[in-house]
Amino acid sequence: MSKLPSSILKYFWGDRLDNLSWEKHKDYIAKTLLEKGDKESINWLFGKLDRNYLKKLVKNQRLGVKSKNFWEIYLS
């Protein structure tokens, strides 16, 4: 199980961190970071996923309206 960096764990305060893994939950982790993440966490995410995957994720996930609009513009 791939450990998540300690700098992003603050975004998952309601989750059981011992069960949260990148391999099993990457879409959930990415969605959470796209909604709530800071610059450091977004940089980490962009190092893990390519731009096309993120575009599809933004299109298919239920992001808030402001976040969805921002990421659609940013990734276009």
Phi and psi in radians as a Rosetta constraint file:
Dihedral C 1 N 2 CA 2 C 2 CIRCULARHARMONIC -1.354 0.35
Dihedral N 2 CA 2 C 2 N 3 CIRCULARHARMONIC 2.197 0.35
Dihedral C 2 N 3 CA 3 C 3 CIRCULARHARMONIC -1.328 0.35
Dihedral N 3 CA 3 C 3 N 4 CIRCULARHARMONIC 2.478 0.35
Dihedral C 3 N 4 CA 4 C 4 CIRCULARHARMONIC -1.534 0.35
Dihedral N 4 CA 4 C 4 N 5 CIRCULARHARMONIC 2.584 0.35
Dihedral C 4 N 5 CA 5 C 5 CIRCULARHARMONIC -1.075 0.35
Dihedral N 5 CA 5 C 5 N 6 CIRCULARHARMONIC 2.501 0.35
Dihedral C 5 N 6 CA 6 C 6 CIRCULARHARMONIC -1.060 0.35
Dihedral N 6 CA 6 C 6 N 7 CIRCULARHARMONIC -0.471 0.35
Dihedral C 6 N 7 CA 7 C 7 CIRCULARHARMONIC -1.177 0.35
Dihedral N 7 CA 7 C 7 N 8 CIRCULARHARMONIC -0.338 0.35
Dihedral C 7 N 8 CA 8 C 8 CIRCULARHARMONIC -1.808 0.35
Dihedral N 8 CA 8 C 8 N 9 CIRCULARHARMONIC -0.133 0.35
Dihedral C 8 N 9 CA 9 C 9 CIRCULARHARMONIC -1.105 0.35
Dihedral N 9 CA 9 C 9 N 10 CIRCULARHARMONIC -0.438 0.35
Dihedral C 9 N 10 CA 10 C 10 CIRCULARHARMONIC -1.089 0.35
Dihedral N 10 CA 10 C 10 N 11 CIRCULARHARMONIC -0.345 0.35
Dihedral C 10 N 11 CA 11 C 11 CIRCULARHARMONIC -1.456 0.35
Dihedral N 11 CA 11 C 11 N 12 CIRCULARHARMONIC -0.109 0.35
Dihedral C 11 N 12 CA 12 C 12 CIRCULARHARMONIC -2.091 0.35
Dihedral N 12 CA 12 C 12 N 13 CIRCULARHARMONIC 0.695 0.35
Dihedral C 12 N 13 CA 13 C 13 CIRCULARHARMONIC -1.104 0.35
Dihedral N 13 CA 13 C 13 N 14 CIRCULARHARMONIC -0.427 0.35
Dihedral C 13 N 14 CA 14 C 14 CIRCULARHARMONIC -1.638 0.35
Dihedral N 14 CA 14 C 14 N 15 CIRCULARHARMONIC 0.044 0.35
Dihedral C 14 N 15 CA 15 C 15 CIRCULARHARMONIC -1.871 0.35
Dihedral N 15 CA 15 C 15 N 16 CIRCULARHARMONIC 2.746 0.35
Dihedral C 15 N 16 CA 16 C 16 CIRCULARHARMONIC -1.422 0.35
Dihedral N 16 CA 16 C 16 N 17 CIRCULARHARMONIC 1.823 0.35
Dihedral C 16 N 17 CA 17 C 17 CIRCULARHARMONIC -1.130 0.35
Dihedral N 17 CA 17 C 17 N 18 CIRCULARHARMONIC -0.498 0.35
Dihedral C 17 N 18 CA 18 C 18 CIRCULARHARMONIC -1.222 0.35
Dihedral N 18 CA 18 C 18 N 19 CIRCULARHARMONIC -0.318 0.35
Dihedral C 18 N 19 CA 19 C 19 CIRCULARHARMONIC -1.763 0.35
Dihedral N 19 CA 19 C 19 N 20 CIRCULARHARMONIC -0.156 0.35
Dihedral C 19 N 20 CA 20 C 20 CIRCULARHARMONIC -1.501 0.35
Dihedral N 20 CA 20 C 20 N 21 CIRCULARHARMONIC 2.063 0.35
Dihedral C 20 N 21 CA 21 C 21 CIRCULARHARMONIC -2.292 0.35
Dihedral N 21 CA 21 C 21 N 22 CIRCULARHARMONIC 2.575 0.35
Dihedral C 21 N 22 CA 22 C 22 CIRCULARHARMONIC -1.059 0.35
Dihedral N 22 CA 22 C 22 N 23 CIRCULARHARMONIC -0.749 0.35
Dihedral C 22 N 23 CA 23 C 23 CIRCULARHARMONIC -1.076 0.35
Dihedral N 23 CA 23 C 23 N 24 CIRCULARHARMONIC -0.706 0.35
Dihedral C 23 N 24 CA 24 C 24 CIRCULARHARMONIC -1.590 0.35
Dihedral N 24 CA 24 C 24 N 25 CIRCULARHARMONIC -0.446 0.35
Dihedral C 24 N 25 CA 25 C 25 CIRCULARHARMONIC -2.225 0.35
Dihedral N 25 CA 25 C 25 N 26 CIRCULARHARMONIC 0.488 0.35
Dihedral C 25 N 26 CA 26 C 26 CIRCULARHARMONIC -1.083 0.35
Dihedral N 26 CA 26 C 26 N 27 CIRCULARHARMONIC -0.632 0.35
Dihedral C 26 N 27 CA 27 C 27 CIRCULARHARMONIC -1.164 0.35
Dihedral N 27 CA 27 C 27 N 28 CIRCULARHARMONIC -0.732 0.35
Dihedral C 27 N 28 CA 28 C 28 CIRCULARHARMONIC -1.118 0.35
Dihedral N 28 CA 28 C 28 N 29 CIRCULARHARMONIC -0.769 0.35
Dihedral C 28 N 29 CA 29 C 29 CIRCULARHARMONIC -1.102 0.35
Dihedral N 29 CA 29 C 29 N 30 CIRCULARHARMONIC -0.807 0.35
Dihedral C 29 N 30 CA 30 C 30 CIRCULARHARMONIC -1.088 0.35
Dihedral N 30 CA 30 C 30 N 31 CIRCULARHARMONIC -0.783 0.35
Dihedral C 30 N 31 CA 31 C 31 CIRCULARHARMONIC -1.039 0.35
Dihedral N 31 CA 31 C 31 N 32 CIRCULARHARMONIC -0.787 0.35
Dihedral C 31 N 32 CA 32 C 32 CIRCULARHARMONIC -1.082 0.35
Dihedral N 32 CA 32 C 32 N 33 CIRCULARHARMONIC -0.759 0.35
Dihedral C 32 N 33 CA 33 C 33 CIRCULARHARMONIC -1.204 0.35
Dihedral N 33 CA 33 C 33 N 34 CIRCULARHARMONIC -0.647 0.35
Dihedral C 33 N 34 CA 34 C 34 CIRCULARHARMONIC -1.131 0.35
Dihedral N 34 CA 34 C 34 N 35 CIRCULARHARMONIC -0.554 0.35
Dihedral C 34 N 35 CA 35 C 35 CIRCULARHARMONIC -1.396 0.35
Dihedral N 35 CA 35 C 35 N 36 CIRCULARHARMONIC -0.726 0.35
Dihedral C 35 N 36 CA 36 C 36 CIRCULARHARMONIC -2.137 0.35
Dihedral N 36 CA 36 C 36 N 37 CIRCULARHARMONIC -0.187 0.35
Dihedral C 36 N 37 CA 37 C 37 CIRCULARHARMONIC -1.219 0.35
Dihedral N 37 CA 37 C 37 N 38 CIRCULARHARMONIC 2.744 0.35
Dihedral C 37 N 38 CA 38 C 38 CIRCULARHARMONIC -1.684 0.35
Dihedral N 38 CA 38 C 38 N 39 CIRCULARHARMONIC -3.094 0.35
Dihedral C 38 N 39 CA 39 C 39 CIRCULARHARMONIC -1.018 0.35
Dihedral N 39 CA 39 C 39 N 40 CIRCULARHARMONIC -0.749 0.35
Dihedral C 39 N 40 CA 40 C 40 CIRCULARHARMONIC -1.094 0.35
Dihedral N 40 CA 40 C 40 N 41 CIRCULARHARMONIC -0.772 0.35
Dihedral C 40 N 41 CA 41 C 41 CIRCULARHARMONIC -1.218 0.35
Dihedral N 41 CA 41 C 41 N 42 CIRCULARHARMONIC -0.620 0.35
Dihedral C 41 N 42 CA 42 C 42 CIRCULARHARMONIC -1.182 0.35
Dihedral N 42 CA 42 C 42 N 43 CIRCULARHARMONIC -0.710 0.35
Dihedral C 42 N 43 CA 43 C 43 CIRCULARHARMONIC -1.049 0.35
Dihedral N 43 CA 43 C 43 N 44 CIRCULARHARMONIC -0.730 0.35
Dihedral C 43 N 44 CA 44 C 44 CIRCULARHARMONIC -1.070 0.35
Dihedral N 44 CA 44 C 44 N 45 CIRCULARHARMONIC -0.806 0.35
Dihedral C 44 N 45 CA 45 C 45 CIRCULARHARMONIC -1.071 0.35
Dihedral N 45 CA 45 C 45 N 46 CIRCULARHARMONIC -0.751 0.35
Dihedral C 45 N 46 CA 46 C 46 CIRCULARHARMONIC -1.158 0.35
Dihedral N 46 CA 46 C 46 N 47 CIRCULARHARMONIC -0.403 0.35
Dihedral C 46 N 47 CA 47 C 47 CIRCULARHARMONIC -1.351 0.35
Dihedral N 47 CA 47 C 47 N 48 CIRCULARHARMONIC -0.344 0.35
Dihedral C 47 N 48 CA 48 C 48 CIRCULARHARMONIC -1.665 0.35
Dihedral N 48 CA 48 C 48 N 49 CIRCULARHARMONIC -0.578 0.35
Dihedral C 48 N 49 CA 49 C 49 CIRCULARHARMONIC -2.181 0.35
Dihedral N 49 CA 49 C 49 N 50 CIRCULARHARMONIC 2.485 0.35
Dihedral C 49 N 50 CA 50 C 50 CIRCULARHARMONIC -1.427 0.35
Dihedral N 50 CA 50 C 50 N 51 CIRCULARHARMONIC 2.874 0.35
Dihedral C 50 N 51 CA 51 C 51 CIRCULARHARMONIC -1.016 0.35
Dihedral N 51 CA 51 C 51 N 52 CIRCULARHARMONIC -0.735 0.35
Dihedral C 51 N 52 CA 52 C 52 CIRCULARHARMONIC -1.130 0.35
Dihedral N 52 CA 52 C 52 N 53 CIRCULARHARMONIC -0.692 0.35
Dihedral C 52 N 53 CA 53 C 53 CIRCULARHARMONIC -1.102 0.35
Dihedral N 53 CA 53 C 53 N 54 CIRCULARHARMONIC -0.745 0.35
Dihedral C 53 N 54 CA 54 C 54 CIRCULARHARMONIC -1.124 0.35
Dihedral N 54 CA 54 C 54 N 55 CIRCULARHARMONIC -0.674 0.35
Dihedral C 54 N 55 CA 55 C 55 CIRCULARHARMONIC -1.044 0.35
Dihedral N 55 CA 55 C 55 N 56 CIRCULARHARMONIC -0.802 0.35
Dihedral C 55 N 56 CA 56 C 56 CIRCULARHARMONIC -1.127 0.35
Dihedral N 56 CA 56 C 56 N 57 CIRCULARHARMONIC -0.694 0.35
Dihedral C 56 N 57 CA 57 C 57 CIRCULARHARMONIC -1.090 0.35
Dihedral N 57 CA 57 C 57 N 58 CIRCULARHARMONIC -0.807 0.35
Dihedral C 57 N 58 CA 58 C 58 CIRCULARHARMONIC -1.090 0.35
Dihedral N 58 CA 58 C 58 N 59 CIRCULARHARMONIC -0.683 0.35
Dihedral C 58 N 59 CA 59 C 59 CIRCULARHARMONIC -1.172 0.35
Dihedral N 59 CA 59 C 59 N 60 CIRCULARHARMONIC -0.668 0.35
Dihedral C 59 N 60 CA 60 C 60 CIRCULARHARMONIC -1.708 0.35
Dihedral N 60 CA 60 C 60 N 61 CIRCULARHARMONIC -0.317 0.35
Dihedral C 60 N 61 CA 61 C 61 CIRCULARHARMONIC -1.561 0.35
Dihedral N 61 CA 61 C 61 N 62 CIRCULARHARMONIC 2.763 0.35
Dihedral C 61 N 62 CA 62 C 62 CIRCULARHARMONIC -1.569 0.35
Dihedral N 62 CA 62 C 62 N 63 CIRCULARHARMONIC 1.396 0.35
Dihedral C 62 N 63 CA 63 C 63 CIRCULARHARMONIC -1.531 0.35
Dihedral N 63 CA 63 C 63 N 64 CIRCULARHARMONIC 2.759 0.35
Dihedral C 63 N 64 CA 64 C 64 CIRCULARHARMONIC -1.079 0.35
Dihedral N 64 CA 64 C 64 N 65 CIRCULARHARMONIC 2.726 0.35
Dihedral C 64 N 65 CA 65 C 65 CIRCULARHARMONIC -0.995 0.35
Dihedral N 65 CA 65 C 65 N 66 CIRCULARHARMONIC -0.829 0.35
Dihedral C 65 N 66 CA 66 C 66 CIRCULARHARMONIC -1.109 0.35
Dihedral N 66 CA 66 C 66 N 67 CIRCULARHARMONIC -0.782 0.35
Dihedral C 66 N 67 CA 67 C 67 CIRCULARHARMONIC -1.127 0.35
Dihedral N 67 CA 67 C 67 N 68 CIRCULARHARMONIC -0.788 0.35
Dihedral C 67 N 68 CA 68 C 68 CIRCULARHARMONIC -1.047 0.35
Dihedral N 68 CA 68 C 68 N 69 CIRCULARHARMONIC -0.832 0.35
Dihedral C 68 N 69 CA 69 C 69 CIRCULARHARMONIC -1.073 0.35
Dihedral N 69 CA 69 C 69 N 70 CIRCULARHARMONIC -0.778 0.35
Dihedral C 69 N 70 CA 70 C 70 CIRCULARHARMONIC -1.034 0.35
Dihedral N 70 CA 70 C 70 N 71 CIRCULARHARMONIC -0.897 0.35
Dihedral C 70 N 71 CA 71 C 71 CIRCULARHARMONIC -1.207 0.35
Dihedral N 71 CA 71 C 71 N 72 CIRCULARHARMONIC -0.572 0.35
Dihedral C 71 N 72 CA 72 C 72 CIRCULARHARMONIC -1.091 0.35
Dihedral N 72 CA 72 C 72 N 73 CIRCULARHARMONIC -0.747 0.35
Dihedral C 72 N 73 CA 73 C 73 CIRCULARHARMONIC -1.205 0.35
Dihedral N 73 CA 73 C 73 N 74 CIRCULARHARMONIC -0.815 0.35
Dihedral C 73 N 74 CA 74 C 74 CIRCULARHARMONIC -1.063 0.35
Dihedral N 74 CA 74 C 74 N 75 CIRCULARHARMONIC -0.702 0.35
Dihedral C 74 N 75 CA 75 C 75 CIRCULARHARMONIC -1.517 0.35
Dihedral N 75 CA 75 C 75 N 76 CIRCULARHARMONIC -0.108 0.35
